[in-house]
Amino acid sequence: MGPESDRPDLPREPLEPEGPRVGVDEWVASADRLQDRPTGVAGALRRAGEVVTPPIQLAIFAGLAATVPFWLGTGDLFTYGIFVLLYVLLGLGLNTIVGFAGLLDLGYVAFFGFGAYFYAILSSDHYGIHWPAIVTVPLPLLDPPGDEPAALRFTPRLDDKLAAARLLRMGQVVKVVVGFRGSFWRTIDGLHDVQFIHVFGRPLPTWWMPLDPEVPRLTGWAGGPHAARLAGKSLVALKDLAVRSLSDALGLSPGDVAPQLESLHLHDWTSDPLSRGAYTYVGVGGSEAYRTLGAPVANTLFFAGEATCGGGHNATMEGALRSGRRAATELLAR
C-alpha cells in the first residue's frame, strides 16, 4: 500500500446550509422570548401592539382623545381626572434617570410640589397673603344660578356684588357682517358719505357702512326685542332676513342685492355661553350699582368692565376702557 493508504479515514467536512445559520445565543434568545410571551388577553393585546405600526397607534390615540370632551366635561369625573393627570405628571418626573436629564426631571417636580405647598400655606388663614387680581367678566358669569358650564364663583360669596349685579340688566344683540362683490351702495344717490342707515320695522333695522369706501362690507345690527326675535335662527334664515332688510334700507329689490352677496358672518351674544348678552343697562333702583360692582375686595380683588363704569359710559367700549384704567390704578396703588 502507498503512503496515502496508511492515513486514517477523516470525516468529511459538513456541507454549508442553504439558509442562514442560527447561532446558539440567537436560538436561546428566541426560545426565551417564546417562553416569556404572555398569554390570554394581555398576550393578545401585546401581539396586537406589535403588529400595529406607530402611525396607526398615534391615530387610534388621537381618535380616542378627540372623544374625551363628549364624556368628560364637568363634575366629579372631571375633577378626579385632573388630579390623576397631575399625579401621573409627578410620577413621570420622579422616574429619574442618570445624568442631567434625571436632575432636571427631579427639579421641576420639586418646583411643582414645593411651589404649590408654599402658596397654599401663604394664602391660608395662617398668613392671609394673596396675590392681587383684576376680575373682568360679563355680568351674567358672576355666580349665575344653576349649574352653568361657564361661571365665576367666589368663596366666600360676595353677596353685596351679587345683589348689585341683580339691579342691572343685559341687553341682547345679534350682529351680521355681510361681504359683497363691490361697494354697490356707494352709487346710490345720497348714500355716498352716509355712515349708517336705520330702517325701522325690519328684522335688522340698523346698518353700518365702513369708513373706507373701498371696503365692500356692511354690518347689520339688531338689539333688544329685535335681537330676541332673531335668537337661535340658522345662518341660512338670517341670510334671507339680512338681504330683505338691507334691500328695504337701500330702496332696492332683494333680487338686486342677493347676487352681490359673497359672505355672511354672524355673532349672537345672547346665545354665547361666555357672554349671555352684549351690554348692561340700569334697572329700577340700580343707578349706583356700578359703584358696588367696581369696589375692591380686601385690597386684593379689583373689578373692571363696562358694568362697573358710571357717568353714562356703561354699555360702551369707552366705559370698558375707563374701568380697566381705574382697576389698574387701584391695583398699583395698593
Residue frames as qw, qx, qy, qz and C-alpha x, y, z in Angstrom:
[[0.000, 0.890, 0.457, 0.000, 0.00, 0.00, 0.00],
 [0.383, 0.548, -0.034, 0.742, 1.16, 3.54, -0.74],
 [0.191, 0.011, -0.472, 0.861, 1.61, 6.30, 1.77],
 [0.404, -0.207, -0.087, -0.887, -1.96, 7.54, 1.30],
 [0.714, -0.254, -0.594, -0.271, -3.39, 4.15, 2.28],
 [0.487, -0.106, -0.664, 0.558, -1.73, 4.50, 5.71],
 [0.141, -0.203, 0.190, -0.950, -3.81, 7.61, 6.62],
 [0.133, 0.355, 0.852, -0.361, -6.86, 7.06, 8.80],
 [0.036, 0.592, 0.630, 0.502, -10.26, 7.93, 7.35],
 [0.059, -0.152, -0.299, 0.940, -11.20, 11.50, 8.26],
 [0.259, 0.649, 0.669, -0.253, -14.83, 12.72, 8.47],
 [0.312, 0.499, 0.427, 0.686, -15.96, 14.77, 5.58],
 [0.033, -0.085, -0.209, 0.974, -16.45, 18.49, 6.07],
 [0.263, 0.576, 0.707, -0.316, -20.14, 19.32, 6.66],
 [0.254, 0.497, 0.515, 0.651, -21.96, 20.89, 3.79],
 [0.011, 0.063, 0.186, -0.980, -22.83, 24.59, 4.14],
 [0.251, 0.563, 0.740, -0.270, -26.57, 25.06, 4.78],
 [0.257, 0.535, 0.507, 0.625, -28.52, 26.82, 2.09],
 [0.219, -0.883, -0.268, -0.317, -30.15, 29.33, 4.54],
 [0.018, 0.722, -0.427, 0.544, -28.60, 31.49, 7.25],
 [0.595, -0.087, -0.735, 0.313, -27.17, 29.68, 10.27],
 [0.486, -0.766, -0.087, -0.411, -28.66, 30.35, 13.69],
 [0.287, 0.434, -0.683, 0.513, -26.13, 30.64, 16.47],
 [0.440, -0.313, -0.795, 0.277, -26.60, 29.19, 19.90],
 [0.069, -0.243, -0.382, 0.889, -27.09, 32.59, 21.51],
 [0.365, 0.022, -0.279, -0.888, -29.74, 33.57, 18.99],
 [0.532, -0.217, -0.776, -0.260, -31.53, 30.26, 19.45],
 [0.334, -0.313, -0.707, 0.539, -31.52, 30.65, 23.24],
 [0.087, 0.178, 0.149, -0.969, -32.82, 34.22, 22.94],
 [0.470, -0.068, -0.485, -0.734, -35.63, 33.20, 20.62],
 [0.511, -0.268, -0.816, 0.026, -36.55, 30.33, 22.91],
 [0.186, -0.278, -0.550, 0.765, -36.66, 32.71, 25.90],
 [0.271, 0.073, -0.106, -0.954, -38.93, 35.07, 24.01],
 [0.540, -0.173, -0.680, -0.464, -41.29, 32.24, 23.20],
 [0.460, -0.310, -0.769, 0.318, -41.37, 31.15, 26.84],
 [0.127, -0.284, -0.379, 0.872, -41.84, 34.72, 28.15],
 [0.198, -0.213, -0.441, -0.849, -44.58, 35.64, 25.71],
 [0.343, 0.084, 0.608, -0.711, -47.74, 36.32, 27.76],
 [0.063, -0.288, -0.893, -0.340, -50.97, 34.52, 27.03],
 [0.013, -0.653, -0.685, 0.323, -54.61, 35.39, 27.37],
 [0.176, 0.937, 0.302, 0.020, -55.94, 38.92, 26.99],
 [0.287, -0.841, 0.272, 0.370, -52.61, 40.52, 27.89],
 [0.526, -0.175, 0.664, 0.503, -50.82, 38.42, 25.31],
 [0.415, 0.629, 0.597, 0.274, -53.38, 39.24, 22.63],
 [0.015, 0.987, 0.107, -0.121, -53.08, 42.97, 23.33],
 [0.398, -0.670, 0.447, 0.440, -49.30, 42.80, 23.27],
 [0.526, 0.100, 0.700, 0.473, -49.23, 40.90, 19.99],
 [0.298, 0.826, 0.457, 0.142, -51.71, 43.37, 18.51],
 [0.158, -0.942, 0.102, 0.278, -49.45, 46.21, 19.61],
 [0.492, -0.386, 0.592, 0.508, -46.52, 44.59, 17.86],
 [0.466, 0.417, 0.678, 0.387, -48.47, 44.30, 14.63],
 [0.134, 0.937, 0.321, 0.036, -49.94, 47.83, 14.61],
 [0.568, 0.340, -0.042, 0.748, -47.43, 50.38, 13.36],
 [0.266, -0.349, -0.360, 0.823, -46.65, 53.55, 15.38],
 [0.145, -0.054, -0.241, -0.958, -48.56, 55.88, 12.98],
 [0.500, -0.384, -0.649, -0.426, -51.68, 53.75, 13.37],
 [0.484, -0.415, -0.624, 0.452, -51.23, 53.71, 17.14],
 [0.119, -0.175, -0.135, 0.968, -50.98, 57.51, 17.13],
 [0.319, -0.197, -0.453, -0.809, -54.14, 57.76, 15.00],
 [0.538, -0.439, -0.716, -0.076, -56.06, 55.47, 17.39],
 [0.385, -0.370, -0.470, 0.703, -54.90, 57.51, 20.39],
 [0.029, 0.042, -0.092, -0.994, -55.84, 60.80, 18.70],
 [0.415, -0.323, -0.610, -0.593, -59.29, 59.42, 17.85],
 [0.534, -0.488, -0.662, 0.196, -59.93, 58.33, 21.43],
 [0.295, -0.276, -0.279, 0.871, -58.61, 61.63, 22.79],
 [0.130, -0.164, -0.321, -0.924, -60.97, 63.56, 20.49],
 [0.494, -0.478, -0.640, -0.342, -63.96, 61.87, 22.18],
 [0.386, -0.194, -0.624, 0.651, -62.89, 62.97, 25.68],
 [0.130, -0.026, 0.142, -0.981, -64.80, 66.32, 25.65],
 [0.555, -0.223, -0.484, -0.638, -68.06, 64.46, 24.90],
 [0.763, -0.392, -0.510, -0.066, -67.96, 62.29, 28.00],
 [0.588, -0.341, -0.349, 0.645, -65.58, 64.20, 30.30],
 [0.070, 0.765, 0.204, 0.606, -66.90, 67.68, 30.90],
 [0.157, -0.561, 0.391, -0.713, -67.52, 68.94, 34.39],
 [0.845, -0.405, -0.081, -0.341, -68.32, 67.42, 37.74],
 [0.712, -0.557, 0.428, 0.004, -66.54, 64.82, 39.86],
 [0.899, 0.221, 0.266, 0.270, -65.20, 62.84, 36.90],
 [0.424, 0.811, -0.074, 0.396, -63.53, 65.95, 35.53],
 [0.336, -0.841, 0.347, -0.246, -62.06, 66.84, 38.93],
 [0.847, -0.322, 0.415, 0.076, -60.74, 63.34, 39.56],
 [0.813, 0.470, 0.153, 0.308, -59.30, 63.22, 36.05],
 [0.179, 0.893, -0.232, 0.341, -57.34, 66.43, 36.65],
 [0.555, -0.681, 0.455, -0.145, -55.91, 65.04, 39.89],
 [0.928, 0.015, 0.339, 0.152, -54.97, 61.76, 38.20],
 [0.643, 0.678, 0.004, 0.357, -53.16, 63.62, 35.41],
 [0.114, -0.887, 0.341, -0.289, -51.29, 65.74, 37.96],
 [0.733, -0.478, 0.482, -0.042, -50.14, 62.67, 39.86],
 [0.891, 0.309, 0.236, 0.235, -49.14, 60.96, 36.61],
 [0.365, 0.853, -0.161, 0.336, -47.10, 64.05, 35.72],
 [0.364, -0.776, 0.463, -0.228, -45.39, 63.99, 39.09],
 [0.893, -0.173, 0.413, 0.029, -44.80, 60.25, 38.86],
 [0.785, 0.546, 0.067, 0.286, -43.19, 60.57, 35.45],
 [0.124, 0.881, -0.310, 0.334, -40.95, 63.30, 36.79],
 [0.598, -0.612, 0.488, -0.173, -39.88, 61.15, 39.74],
 [0.952, 0.137, 0.241, 0.129, -38.96, 58.33, 37.35],
 [0.014, 0.902, -0.366, -0.230, -35.48, 59.79, 37.09],
 [0.927, 0.277, -0.036, 0.251, -32.63, 58.50, 35.03],
 [0.655, -0.412, 0.072, 0.629, -28.91, 59.03, 35.41],
 [0.408, 0.259, 0.292, 0.825, -27.35, 62.21, 34.11],
 [0.033, 0.072, 0.110, -0.991, -28.58, 65.76, 33.77],
 [0.422, -0.273, -0.553, -0.665, -31.97, 64.71, 32.36],
 [0.551, -0.429, -0.704, 0.126, -32.81, 62.99, 35.63],
 [0.284, -0.271, -0.367, 0.843, -31.75, 66.02, 37.65],
 [0.187, -0.073, -0.223, -0.954, -33.99, 68.25, 35.54],
 [0.515, -0.372, -0.678, -0.369, -36.96, 65.90, 36.00],
 [0.509, -0.436, -0.613, 0.418, -36.50, 65.86, 39.75],
 [0.184, -0.119, -0.140, 0.966, -36.02, 69.64, 39.75],
 [0.305, -0.215, -0.318, -0.872, -39.28, 70.53, 38.04],
 [0.583, -0.441, -0.669, -0.130, -41.23, 68.08, 40.21],
 [0.444, -0.344, -0.478, 0.676, -39.72, 69.67, 43.30],
 [0.012, -0.008, -0.062, -0.998, -40.59, 73.12, 41.96],
 [0.452, -0.344, -0.564, -0.599, -44.14, 71.97, 41.27],
 [0.608, -0.447, -0.647, 0.106, -44.65, 70.39, 44.68],
 [0.407, -0.317, -0.369, 0.773, -42.91, 72.97, 46.85],
 [0.043, -0.124, -0.186, -0.974, -44.42, 75.90, 44.94],
 [0.501, -0.442, -0.543, -0.510, -47.97, 74.59, 45.38],
 [0.606, -0.424, -0.591, 0.321, -47.31, 73.73, 49.02],
 [0.314, -0.215, -0.248, 0.891, -45.91, 77.14, 49.96],
 [0.188, -0.238, -0.294, -0.906, -48.58, 79.03, 48.05],
 [0.560, -0.489, -0.620, -0.252, -51.27, 77.06, 49.89],
 [0.537, -0.412, -0.482, 0.557, -49.66, 77.92, 53.24],
 [0.194, -0.082, -0.043, 0.977, -49.15, 81.61, 52.47],
 [0.313, -0.245, -0.367, -0.841, -52.71, 82.05, 51.17],
 [0.474, -0.422, -0.772, 0.037, -54.28, 80.20, 54.09],
 [0.384, -0.857, -0.223, -0.264, -55.79, 81.79, 57.17],
 [0.754, -0.423, -0.118, 0.489, -52.45, 81.46, 58.99],
 [0.418, -0.205, 0.167, 0.869, -50.83, 84.20, 56.88],
 [0.295, 0.797, 0.439, -0.292, -53.56, 85.63, 54.66],
 [0.115, -0.535, 0.438, 0.713, -51.17, 86.54, 51.83],
 [0.639, 0.521, 0.566, -0.003, -52.98, 86.65, 48.49],
 [0.334, -0.022, 0.443, 0.832, -51.90, 87.76, 45.05],
 [0.328, 0.516, 0.202, -0.765, -53.97, 90.64, 43.68],
 [0.295, 0.230, 0.812, 0.448, -56.09, 90.06, 40.58],
 [0.318, 0.244, -0.069, -0.914, -58.35, 92.05, 38.30],
 [0.357, 0.334, 0.871, -0.056, -61.72, 90.43, 37.62],
 [0.338, 0.413, -0.155, -0.831, -63.40, 91.48, 34.37],
 [0.135, 0.169, 0.949, 0.229, -66.07, 89.15, 33.02],
 [0.314, -0.354, -0.460, -0.751, -69.54, 89.66, 31.54],
 [0.412, -0.320, 0.380, -0.764, -72.08, 90.31, 34.25],
 [0.888, -0.108, -0.123, -0.429, -74.07, 87.04, 33.83],
 [0.755, 0.219, -0.581, 0.213, -70.93, 84.99, 34.57],
 [0.040, -0.417, 0.587, -0.693, -70.70, 86.34, 38.15],
 [0.166, 0.032, 0.885, -0.433, -72.07, 83.39, 40.12],
 [0.507, -0.046, -0.388, -0.768, -75.08, 82.61, 37.90],
 [0.716, -0.142, 0.476, -0.491, -77.87, 80.41, 39.25],
 [0.954, 0.241, 0.053, -0.172, -77.85, 76.73, 38.41],
 [0.745, -0.292, 0.464, 0.378, -75.05, 74.54, 37.10],
 [0.493, 0.849, -0.083, -0.168, -73.84, 76.77, 34.29],
 [0.908, 0.139, 0.025, 0.393, -70.79, 75.46, 32.38],
 [0.431, 0.398, -0.106, 0.803, -69.19, 78.92, 32.32],
 [0.434, -0.847, -0.232, -0.200, -69.31, 80.72, 35.66],
 [0.349, 0.418, -0.486, 0.684, -67.10, 82.58, 38.10],
 [0.661, -0.648, -0.335, -0.175, -67.88, 81.76, 41.72],
 [0.116, 0.630, -0.489, 0.592, -66.23, 83.22, 44.80],
 [0.772, -0.432, -0.457, 0.092, -65.51, 81.59, 48.13],
 [0.182, 0.477, 0.744, -0.430, -66.70, 83.15, 50.34],
 [0.263, 0.667, 0.602, 0.352, -69.57, 84.54, 48.29],
 [0.147, -0.063, -0.037, 0.986, -69.56, 88.25, 47.51],
 [0.088, 0.620, 0.773, -0.102, -73.20, 88.84, 48.34],
 [0.045, 0.737, 0.142, -0.659, -73.03, 92.63, 48.02],
 [0.032, 0.378, -0.588, -0.714, -71.73, 92.40, 44.45],
 [0.045, 0.261, 0.930, 0.255, -74.28, 89.76, 43.52],
 [0.077, 0.711, 0.589, -0.376, -77.05, 91.98, 44.87],
 [0.061, 0.664, -0.163, -0.728, -75.72, 94.91, 42.81],
 [0.052, -0.139, 0.809, 0.568, -75.49, 92.76, 39.70],
 [0.120, 0.481, 0.868, 0.010, -79.18, 91.88, 40.01],
 [0.115, 0.766, 0.285, -0.564, -80.05, 95.58, 39.70],
 [0.125, 0.539, -0.494, -0.670, -78.56, 95.65, 36.18],
 [0.826, 0.370, 0.365, -0.219, -79.89, 94.03, 33.03],
 [0.424, -0.243, 0.658, 0.573, -78.20, 92.55, 29.99],
 [0.514, 0.598, -0.065, -0.612, -79.03, 93.86, 26.54],
 [0.773, 0.146, 0.598, 0.153, -79.38, 91.43, 23.65],
 [0.242, 0.730, -0.354, -0.532, -77.64, 91.93, 20.31],
 [0.816, 0.208, 0.495, 0.215, -77.41, 89.99, 17.05],
 [0.082, 0.791, -0.323, -0.513, -74.87, 91.24, 14.52],
 [0.841, 0.312, 0.386, 0.214, -74.19, 90.11, 10.96],
 [0.116, -0.676, 0.408, 0.603, -71.27, 91.18, 8.81],
 [0.768, 0.507, 0.390, -0.030, -72.04, 90.85, 5.10],
 [0.311, -0.449, 0.506, 0.667, -69.38, 90.85, 2.40],
 [0.636, 0.678, 0.260, -0.260, -70.22, 91.86, -1.19],
 [0.765, 0.330, 0.276, 0.479, -68.54, 91.79, -4.57],
 [0.324, 0.324, 0.045, 0.888, -68.28, 95.56, -4.53],
 [0.039, -0.381, -0.469, 0.796, -69.47, 98.68, -2.72],
 [0.088, 0.452, 0.685, 0.564, -72.56, 98.99, -4.93],
 [0.192, -0.808, -0.527, 0.179, -74.43, 101.15, -2.36],
 [0.321, -0.479, 0.059, 0.815, -71.95, 103.99, -2.93],
 [0.107, 0.140, 0.576, 0.798, -73.53, 104.58, -6.35],
 [0.128, -0.701, -0.697, -0.088, -76.96, 105.25, -4.82],
 [0.051, 0.639, 0.036, 0.767, -77.83, 108.94, -4.60],
 [0.471, -0.711, 0.097, -0.513, -77.46, 110.30, -1.08],
 [0.925, -0.377, 0.036, 0.005, -75.54, 107.29, 0.32],
 [0.675, 0.549, -0.319, 0.376, -72.00, 108.11, -0.78],
 [0.181, 0.468, -0.538, 0.678, -70.95, 109.61, 2.56],
 [0.722, -0.472, -0.026, -0.505, -73.56, 108.02, 4.86],
 [0.028, 0.447, -0.837, 0.313, -72.15, 106.09, 7.84],
 [0.113, 0.148, 0.957, -0.222, -75.27, 104.21, 8.92],
 [0.407, -0.192, -0.453, -0.770, -78.90, 103.66, 7.98],
 [0.313, 0.096, 0.769, -0.549, -81.96, 102.99, 10.12],
 [0.439, -0.100, -0.613, -0.649, -84.86, 101.09, 8.61],
 [0.392, -0.138, 0.626, -0.660, -87.49, 100.70, 11.30],
 [0.816, 0.140, 0.217, -0.518, -89.75, 97.68, 11.45],
 [0.755, 0.427, -0.488, -0.099, -87.26, 95.31, 9.80],
 [0.930, -0.295, -0.176, 0.128, -85.54, 92.29, 11.42],
 [0.648, -0.171, -0.027, 0.742, -82.13, 94.01, 11.12],
 [0.101, 0.931, 0.351, -0.023, -83.05, 97.69, 11.48],
 [0.154, -0.919, 0.257, 0.256, -79.55, 99.23, 11.61],
 [0.875, 0.315, 0.111, 0.351, -76.76, 99.05, 9.02],
 [0.331, -0.808, 0.236, 0.426, -73.25, 100.49, 9.35],
 [0.702, 0.694, -0.091, 0.129, -71.11, 101.49, 6.40],
 [0.794, -0.208, -0.024, 0.571, -67.29, 101.08, 6.55],
 [0.138, -0.850, 0.065, 0.505, -65.17, 104.22, 6.80],
 [0.211, -0.352, 0.667, 0.622, -63.11, 103.09, 3.83],
 [0.650, 0.435, 0.044, -0.621, -65.33, 103.40, 0.73],
 [0.462, 0.443, -0.716, -0.279, -63.33, 100.67, -0.99],
 [0.132, -0.108, 0.945, -0.280, -64.26, 98.02, 1.58],
 [0.513, -0.135, -0.534, -0.658, -67.27, 96.05, 0.24],
 [0.364, -0.213, -0.857, 0.295, -68.72, 95.17, 3.62],
 [0.387, -0.509, -0.064, -0.766, -71.79, 96.16, 5.65],
 [0.156, -0.013, -0.859, 0.487, -72.69, 95.42, 9.27],
 [0.496, -0.473, -0.433, -0.585, -76.26, 94.70, 10.24],
 [0.108, 0.102, -0.712, 0.687, -77.27, 95.15, 13.87],
 [0.546, -0.510, -0.447, -0.492, -80.36, 94.24, 15.90],
 [0.145, 0.174, -0.694, 0.684, -80.77, 94.92, 19.60],
 [0.409, -0.010, 0.455, -0.791, -83.34, 94.44, 22.31],
 [0.731, 0.255, 0.480, -0.412, -86.65, 92.93, 21.13],
 [0.658, 0.619, -0.322, -0.283, -85.36, 92.70, 17.55],
 [0.180, 0.498, -0.843, 0.097, -82.43, 90.55, 18.73],
 [0.496, -0.070, 0.752, -0.428, -84.74, 88.40, 20.86],
 [0.795, 0.418, 0.177, -0.403, -86.79, 87.56, 17.77],
 [0.605, 0.628, -0.480, -0.093, -83.63, 86.56, 15.88],
 [0.337, -0.538, 0.746, -0.201, -82.10, 84.45, 18.66],
 [0.635, -0.062, 0.765, -0.084, -81.46, 80.86, 17.66],
 [0.726, 0.622, 0.073, -0.282, -82.15, 81.31, 13.94],
 [0.842, 0.023, 0.351, 0.409, -79.93, 79.46, 11.49],
 [0.263, -0.438, 0.329, 0.794, -77.38, 81.19, 9.30],
 [0.153, 0.290, 0.741, 0.586, -79.48, 80.44, 6.20],
 [0.090, -0.795, -0.599, -0.009, -82.56, 82.08, 7.73],
 [0.274, -0.770, -0.064, 0.573, -80.55, 85.11, 8.86],
 [0.317, -0.117, 0.525, 0.781, -79.05, 85.47, 5.39],
 [0.057, 0.564, 0.689, 0.452, -82.52, 85.79, 3.88],
 [0.238, -0.865, -0.397, 0.194, -83.60, 88.27, 6.58],
 [0.389, -0.538, 0.165, 0.729, -80.41, 90.29, 6.08],
 [0.243, 0.156, 0.603, 0.744, -80.97, 90.55, 2.31],
 [0.072, -0.720, -0.625, -0.294, -84.57, 91.67, 2.74],
 [0.342, -0.818, -0.248, 0.391, -83.75, 94.18, 5.50],
 [0.369, -0.393, 0.301, 0.786, -80.86, 95.69, 3.54],
 [0.199, 0.377, 0.661, 0.617, -82.93, 95.83, 0.35],
 [0.146, -0.853, -0.495, -0.074, -85.57, 97.89, 2.14],
 [0.416, -0.719, -0.031, 0.556, -82.89, 100.13, 3.67],
 [0.315, -0.261, 0.466, 0.785, -81.31, 100.84, 0.26],
 [0.517, 0.537, 0.111, -0.657, -84.58, 101.09, -1.64],
 [0.291, 0.376, -0.778, -0.412, -83.67, 98.12, -3.84],
 [0.903, -0.053, -0.152, -0.398, -85.27, 94.77, -4.51],
 [0.747, -0.431, 0.505, 0.016, -83.87, 91.56, -2.93],
 [0.870, 0.373, 0.253, 0.198, -83.08, 90.38, -6.44],
 [0.370, 0.855, -0.198, 0.305, -80.67, 93.30, -6.85],
 [0.329, -0.764, 0.493, -0.256, -78.89, 92.71, -3.52],
 [0.914, -0.204, 0.343, -0.070, -78.68, 88.90, -3.30],
 [0.867, 0.429, -0.018, 0.253, -76.40, 88.38, -6.35],
 [0.205, 0.818, -0.349, 0.408, -73.88, 90.84, -4.87],
 [0.664, -0.628, 0.326, -0.243, -73.52, 88.89, -1.63],
 [0.584, 0.463, -0.659, 0.096, -70.36, 86.81, -1.13],
 [0.459, -0.020, -0.780, 0.426, -70.14, 86.03, 2.61],
 [0.488, -0.656, -0.097, -0.567, -72.07, 86.41, 5.85],
 [0.431, 0.075, -0.736, 0.516, -70.75, 86.12, 9.40],
 [0.535, -0.646, -0.311, -0.447, -72.94, 86.06, 12.50],
 [0.293, 0.082, -0.727, 0.616, -72.49, 86.62, 16.20],
 [0.540, -0.610, -0.383, -0.436, -75.35, 86.19, 18.66],
 [0.077, 0.445, -0.607, 0.654, -74.16, 87.48, 22.05],
 [0.683, -0.301, 0.232, -0.624, -77.27, 86.26, 23.84],
 [0.983, 0.033, -0.111, -0.142, -76.68, 82.65, 22.79],
 [0.507, 0.528, -0.568, 0.375, -72.96, 82.83, 23.51],
 [0.772, -0.502, -0.383, 0.075, -72.39, 80.90, 26.79],
 [0.616, -0.116, -0.220, 0.748, -69.34, 83.05, 27.58],
 [0.040, 0.152, -0.018, 0.987, -71.23, 86.34, 27.45],
 [0.057, -0.551, -0.825, 0.114, -75.03, 85.70, 27.60],
 [0.057, 0.927, 0.319, -0.187, -75.62, 89.26, 26.49],
 [0.582, 0.549, 0.083, 0.594, -73.92, 92.20, 24.78],
 [0.139, 0.402, -0.238, 0.873, -74.04, 95.11, 27.23],
 [0.223, -0.445, -0.743, 0.448, -75.58, 96.18, 30.52],
 [0.126, -0.531, -0.180, -0.819, -78.24, 98.76, 31.24],
 [0.053, -0.114, 0.632, -0.765, -79.56, 100.06, 34.53],
 [0.321, -0.478, -0.791, -0.204, -82.68, 98.54, 36.02],
 [0.382, -0.785, -0.171, -0.456, -85.02, 100.12, 38.56],
 [0.654, -0.747, 0.117, -0.035, -83.03, 101.18, 41.62],
 [0.897, -0.061, 0.143, 0.415, -79.67, 100.32, 40.03],
 [0.317, 0.921, -0.056, 0.219, -78.28, 103.77, 39.28],
 [0.194, -0.815, 0.519, -0.166, -75.49, 103.32, 41.88],
 [0.978, -0.108, 0.176, -0.022, -74.94, 99.59, 41.38],
 [0.718, 0.578, -0.233, 0.310, -71.78, 100.22, 39.36],
 [0.107, -0.765, 0.479, -0.417, -70.04, 101.61, 42.46],
 [0.781, -0.359, 0.455, -0.234, -70.59, 98.39, 44.40],
 [0.947, 0.299, 0.088, 0.079, -69.57, 96.24, 41.45],
 [0.565, 0.682, -0.251, 0.391, -66.35, 98.18, 40.94],
 [0.409, -0.800, 0.346, -0.270, -65.31, 98.41, 44.61],
 [0.416, 0.422, -0.790, 0.158, -62.16, 96.37, 45.50],
 [0.872, -0.410, -0.172, -0.204, -62.44, 93.41, 47.88],
 [0.813, -0.517, 0.096, 0.250, -59.89, 93.19, 50.70],
 [0.018, 0.863, -0.399, -0.309, -57.47, 95.24, 48.62],
 [0.464, -0.237, 0.816, 0.251, -56.87, 92.03, 46.62],
 [0.383, 0.445, 0.756, 0.290, -59.65, 91.62, 44.06],
 [0.087, 0.458, -0.060, -0.882, -60.23, 94.54, 41.70],
 [0.486, 0.497, 0.718, -0.023, -63.15, 94.69, 39.28],
 [0.051, 0.377, -0.350, -0.856, -63.38, 96.15, 35.77],
 [0.185, 0.378, 0.856, 0.299, -65.79, 96.01, 32.86],
 [0.075, -0.366, -0.299, -0.878, -68.33, 98.38, 31.34],
 [0.518, -0.619, -0.553, -0.205, -70.86, 97.46, 34.02],
 [0.589, -0.508, -0.324, 0.538, -68.55, 98.97, 36.66],
 [0.277, 0.043, 0.121, 0.952, -68.29, 102.36, 34.92],
 [0.082, 0.736, 0.568, -0.359, -70.70, 105.18, 35.70],
 [0.034, -0.554, 0.152, 0.818, -71.22, 108.62, 34.24],
 [0.677, 0.574, 0.094, -0.451, -73.28, 107.25, 31.38],
 [0.251, 0.614, -0.700, -0.263, -70.37, 105.24, 29.99],
 [0.551, -0.060, 0.821, -0.134, -71.74, 101.81, 30.81],
 [0.733, 0.481, 0.473, -0.086, -72.68, 99.66, 27.80],
 [0.466, 0.867, -0.169, -0.049, -69.89, 101.28, 25.78],
 [0.842, 0.231, -0.205, 0.442, -66.33, 100.46, 24.77],
 [0.111, 0.671, -0.274, 0.680, -65.27, 103.74, 26.35],
 [0.672, -0.583, 0.174, -0.421, -66.72, 102.56, 29.67],
 [0.984, -0.080, -0.061, 0.146, -64.80, 99.28, 29.45],
 [0.608, 0.450, -0.233, 0.611, -61.52, 101.10, 28.80],
 [0.186, -0.695, 0.242, -0.652, -62.10, 103.59, 31.62],
 [0.845, -0.464, 0.094, -0.247, -62.89, 100.82, 34.08],
 [0.925, 0.116, -0.150, 0.330, -59.73, 98.95, 33.10],
 [0.338, 0.570, -0.280, 0.695, -57.57, 102.01, 33.72],
 [0.477, -0.642, 0.186, -0.571, -59.29, 102.61, 37.06],
 [0.957, -0.285, -0.001, -0.055, -58.80, 98.98, 38.23],
 [0.789, 0.289, -0.211, 0.500, -55.13, 99.01, 37.16],
 [0.055, 0.657, -0.265, 0.704, -54.55, 102.24, 39.07],
 [0.710, -0.555, 0.137, -0.411, -56.16, 100.81, 42.20],
 [0.981, -0.073, -0.092, 0.157, -54.05, 97.64, 42.00],
 [0.617, 0.424, -0.237, 0.619, -50.78, 99.54, 41.53],
 [0.123, -0.653, 0.234, -0.710, -51.56, 101.84, 44.43],
 [0.836, -0.451, -0.264, -0.166, -52.21, 99.05, 46.96]]
